[in-house]
Amino acid sequence: MAPVSLRRALRIVKHDLLAFTGAGGKTTALFHLADELVATGYKVAITTTTQIYPPAGGQPLIVSPDESELCRRVREALPQSRLVVAAGDLIQTPEGAKLAGVRPGFVAALRDEAGADVVLVEADGSRGRPFKAPAAHEPVIPALATLVVPVVGLSVIGRPLSPDAVHRPERVAALTGLQPGEAITAEAVAAVLRHPQGGLKGVPAGARVIALLNQADDDGRLQAGREVAVLLLRERRADAVCIAHLSRAELPVRERHDRVAAVILAAGAGQRFGGLKPLALWRGQPLLAHVIQAVLASQVYEVVVVVGYEAERVAAFVQARWPGLRIVINPYWAQGQSTSMQAGLQALHPESAAALFVLADQPRLSTEVINALIQCRRETLAPIVVPTYGGQRGNPVLFDRALFPELMAVTGDVGGRGLIHKHADQVAWLPFAAGAAPGDVDRPEDLEEV
């Protein structure tokens, strides 16, 4: 599947103020994102709170140590140019001419007074290395930043901890326990990114955090990025991880990883079945047990089981087998599946970025299907991912958090089918062979046929 844009992967919205930190492609990411935003009609201001090289792409450059004048000139230039680079001064350094940064407290004026729709800030330095940990005075993140993007170059994984590969290797050693010369691992990269004195240092309390793992230009580095993502998302302060190949001319993001929850719907009365269907035995154990096992073995980050009909019996079974599993009782289960879907959504942690709705009466559901749906979303960023089995639409279905309000408005004994039709142009259809279907148990005889 094709990569996606940095703008979509970072979920940029109007009035965002982004701070790029870390190493391994900050400037490239910043200018690539600026071009994407301008192409969609946004007015963008680029600046720095440290030092950066002057733009090489011919972007309009406005330099003034007077903040009022700088703001005025940016405001006058933006309607025509749509993109400006603003700095406090042009200075000479041992590395050559650089733009000197503005005060962190001034940055928001480029948005609020100068009229930029989005402000992009390079808030850290790395001297061209792919990896770093910050010193005491770094990074310099504006207090009003809405999104912080810690960057790492995946080329560092496997290289020895040394000044050739790492900016401030002594700080990386302190945060990871690595010794000089030891190979840098995915675990070490994740440890720095999620450390309060590493990738999370100086992040404003209300800002989103999305790590950007650059240089995923082959399958080995892509896999290393996936390992970092799994480890990093255990830290709830991180919202997502983008794995990218920023040297691509277009669509640089290969995958976006975030937290997908599973909502297992086990609340119905099973009238056609004639009994408590979730606890009916299939191949020696209850239907619900087969489903829970498949879900728990998958890449979901959170699991909620919604019960209703004979809730005490179903909940007791789940608690006895999986004591830590979250159970939600839906008192309105008789009003239809939509109420169970909504009870599950309301119970999810705020950091869950999507929900996979799983039916408790489909015992042949496989972990492989669940993981494939999640992977499809990572690669396409589709807000809805639907499996097909032998050309027939099936379950489970994955919905992005952006659609949760619409799911909460559904009524009756339906799930998200209406949204699939409504947003048909945004659905990613994932085909499987007919034999991969999760089965369906509606009547007692189906236990023999499924």
N, C-alpha and C positions, 0 to 999 in steps of 0.2 A: 504494500500500500504506500501511497505517496506521502512524503513528509508534509508538515504543515508550517504555517508562518509563525514567527516569533510573537507577533502581535496576538494571534489567537491563543498560542500556548501560554502566554503570560496573562491573558485575559485583561488586556488593557481597556480601561474605560476613560471617558473624558474627565479631566481634572486630576488624573493620576500624576503623582510625583515619584519617579523611580530613582533609586540609588543603586548603582552597580558597585559591588565590592569584590575582593578576592583577586584572582589572577587567571590567566589563560584565555583571554578573549574579551575583556570588559569593553574596550574601545570598539572592537569589531562588532560586538553585540549591540552596543549603544547606537552606532551609526546605521547598522542594518535595520534595527527597530525603527529608527527615525525615518528612514526611507519608506518602510512599510506604512507607517502612520501617515506620512505626507500623501502617499498614494491613495489612502482612504479618505482624504480631505481634512485631516487634522493639521492644526498649526502647532509646531514643535519647537521648543527651546532646549538646546544642549548647553550644559555648563559643567563646571567641576568645582569641587571644594578642596582639591589638592593641586596637582599639576598634570596637564596633558599636552601632547604635541598638537600643534595647529592642524586643523582639518586638511587632508590631502585631496579631498574630493571636490573642492571648489565651493563648499557651502559658505554662505555669507557669514563673515566673522565680525563681531562687534566687541571692541575692547575699550573699557574705561574704568579707572579706579573710583570714579564718582558713581555711586549706586543709583542715584536719581537719574543721572544722564544715561547710564547703561539701561535702566528700565525704560526710559523714554525712547531711546533709539531702537530697542527691541520691539516696543509697541508699534512704532512707526514702520518697522521693516516686515513684521510678520504677515500682515494682510497680503503683501505681494509675494514674498519669498516662500512663505509657509514653513520655512526652516531657517533658524539662525543658531550660531554658536556664540555664546556670550561668556566673556571672561573679564577679570579685573585688571589684567596687565599681560604684556608679552615680555618675558624675561629670558636671559641667557643662562643656561645651566651647563655643566660638564657634558651632558648628553645632547646639547643643542638647544635651539629656541623652543620654549614651552609657554603655554598659557597658564598664568597664575590664577588660582581659584578665587571664587567669591566667598563671602561669609555664609556659613550654613543657614543663618537666620534670614539671609536675603533671598535665598533660592525661591521660596514660595511667592515672592513678588513677581517673578517671571510668569507665573501662572495667574495670580490674583490681580495684578496691576498691569502687566505687560500684555496679557491676553493669550498666552500660550494655552492650548488645550491640554497638552501633556508636556511635562518637564523631565528631561533625562539628565542624570547627574553621575559623573564619574567621581566616586567618593573614596577611592583607594588607589594605591600604587603598588606595582609588583616588579618593576624593572625587567619586564619581558619574560619572567619565569611563569610556568604553568600552574604553580601552586604556592600558597603562602598562608601564614597565620599572622594576625595583626600585632603590631607593637602597641605600646601604651597609648600613643597618640593617634592610633588608627582604629577603624576607618572614621571618616568625617561625614556622618550621615545627618542630613537635615532633620530636625525634630518633627517636621510636618510631612515626612516621606510617607506615602501610602503603600509602597511596595519596595522591598529590598531584595536585590538579586545577587546572592553570593555566587561567584563564578569560579570554576575549576577547569583546567585543561586535563583531559583524561590521559594525555601522553605521559603524565607524571607517574602513573601507576606502573610499578615494576622497576622504576629507576631508583638509585640509591638516594637516601636523604643526604643532600649535599647542597652547597650554594649554587652549583650548576643547574639544579633542577628546581630548587625551592628558594623563594624569597623569605628570609628570616627562618632558616632551618632550626635554629635553637628554640624558637617558639613552637614550631611543629613538634619537635621532640618533647617539649614540656607538656603539650596537650595530648600527645598520643602514647608516650613512653617509648617511642622508637629511639634507637641509638644511631649516631652518625654512621652512614654507610649502609644501614639496613634498607631493604627494599620497601618502598612505599606501597601499601596495600589499599584495596577498596575500603577496608575497615578503618584504616588511618585517615583516609580522605573524609569518610563519613564522620569520624570522631571530631575532626577539626570543624567541619561544617555545622555540626549540631552543638558545638561547645559554646557556652555563654561568653568565653573569651576568644572564640574563633569566629565562625560564620555568623553567629547570632550576636556578636558584640555590637553594642550601640544601636540595635534595632529598636525603633520606637514601639511603644506598647501596642498601638493600634494598627501597625503596618502588617501587610501580608508578607510572607517570606516564600520565595520560589527560587530554589537553587537551579543554576544553569551549568550543566556538565557539558563542556565543549570538547571538540576534537574527536567526536565519535565517528571517525571516518573509515572504520572497518568493523567487522563483526566482533573482534576481540575487545575493542574499546567499547562497543555498544553493550556487550555483556558485562564488562566492568562497570559501566554506568548503571546498569540495572541492579547490580549488587550494591552500589552506593545508594541508590534510590530506596531499596528495601530497608537498609539500615537507617537512612536518614528519616524516613517517614515514621519510624518508631518514636521520634521526637515530635510531639504534637505541635510545637511552635513552627515547624515547617509545613507549609500548605501544599506544596507540590515540588516535583523535580522534573526539569526539562532536560532531555538528552539531545544534544544538537551537534551539527557539523556546520559551523558558521562560515566555512569557506565556500559553501554552496552559493551560487548566485541568487537562488530563490528558495523559499520554503526550507529553511535550515533545520527545523526541529524534527527529529526522527521519532521521538516518543515523549509523551508527558505522563508522568506517574503521579497519582494521588491516591486518596483512600476511597475504596469502593466498599460499601456495606451490602450485606445480604439480609433481606427481609423474608423470612420463611412464613408463608401464610398457612396456618393450621387451625383456623377458627371455625370452619364451616361444619354443618350438621351432617353432611353427606346423605341427603335424603334418598337419593337413588341407590346408594350403597346399603342403606338400612342399618347403619350402626356407626360406631366411632371409627371413622376411616383412618385417621393418622396412626392409630395403634393396631390396625389390622396387620396380621403377619404376612410377610412375603419373603420367601427364602430364609425363614427362620427368625426374622426380626421385624419389628414394626416398620411400616412404610416410612414414617417420619424419621426413623433411625437411619435408613439408607440415605435420605435426603440430607440430614444433618451431617453425616460423615463425609459426604461429597463436598459440602460447603466448607466444612472446617479444614479439609485437606487442600482447599484452593487458596488463591491469593487475595481473598477478601480480608479487610482489616477489622470488620465489625460484623457481628451476627445478632439478629433479633428474631425471636420466634413469637409469632402472634397467635394466641389461643383464644377460644371463645366458647364454643359448644363443649360441655363437660370440661371446662377449663382446668378444674382441680386435678382431674385424672391425667390430662395431657401434660400439665405443668409438673406434676409429681414424677411422671416418667422422665421428662427432660432433665429435671433437677437431679434425679438419681443417677442418670448416666453422664451428664455434663454439668456438674455443680456450678461452674462459672458462667454458664450461658444465660444471656438476658432473655427474660420472658415478659411479654406484654399481654395483659388481658384486655380483650376488646369486648366491652359490655354490649355493644351494638352489632354484634356479629350477624344477627338475624336480618339486619337491613341490607346485607350484601357484602360482596368482596371488597368494594371500595372502602368500607369502614375499617376493614382490617389493614388494607394498604395504608390508609391514613394514620391508623394507630401506630403502625411500624415506622412511618416517616417521622411522626412526632417524637418517637423514642430515640431516634438516631443522634449521635454526637454531632455537634455543629461542624466538626472538621471532616465529616464524611462528604465527599464531593459527588457521589453518585450512589444510586441504590439499585440492586439487582433483586427483582421480585421472583421468589422461588415458591412453587406449589408443593405442598406436603404430600400430594398423592402421585408423585412422579418418581418412583423408586429407582429407575434406571438412569437418573440424572448423573452425569459424570463430571468429575473434577476437571477433566480436559476441556469440556464444553464451557464451563464457567470461566476457566483461565483464558480460553480463546476469546470469549466475549470481552473480558477485561482488556486483553491485549489489543483487540480491534479498536476499542475506545482510545487506548493510549496512542495508537498510530494515526487515527482519523480525527479524534476529538469530536466524533459524532455525538450529539446529545441523546440519541436513542440508538441502541444496538439490539437487533432482533435476529435470533437464529432461524434458519429454515432447515427442515429435514426432508430430503428428497423433494425439495421444491415447495414444501408446505410450511407455512409460518408456525412457529412453536414457542416454547418457553425454555428457560427464563428470559425475561427482557430487562435490559439495563437502561435506566433513565438518569440523566445528569441532574444535579441539584438545581440548575436553572429552571427545570420543569417541575420542581416540587410544588410551587404554588398552584399550577394547573392540576396536578394530581390531587391536591387537597380539595379541589373544587368538584371532583368527579362524584357522582351519586349512583346508587343502585348496585346491582350485582355484577359489576364489571370492574376491570382493572384499568390499565392504561391503553386499551385498544383505540379509544377515541383520539388520543394524542398521537398514536402511530399514524392514523389517517390524516389528522390535522397537520402534522409536521412531516409528511411523507418525503419531502425533498431533503430532509435532514437526517433520515434514518440510514444507518449502515446495516445492510442485510448480510449476515454471515452464514454461508451455506455449509451444511454438513450432510453426510450420507444419511439415508433413511434409517439405517441401523443405529445411528447415534441418538435417535429420539429418546427422550427421557421416560417414555411410557405415560399411560394415563389410566388411573383406576377410578372408574365411575360406579361400577357394579361389582358384586362379589365375584362373578365369573371372570372379571378382568384380571383378578389375581393369578389366574392360570394362563392368561393370554399375553399379558404384558411382557 
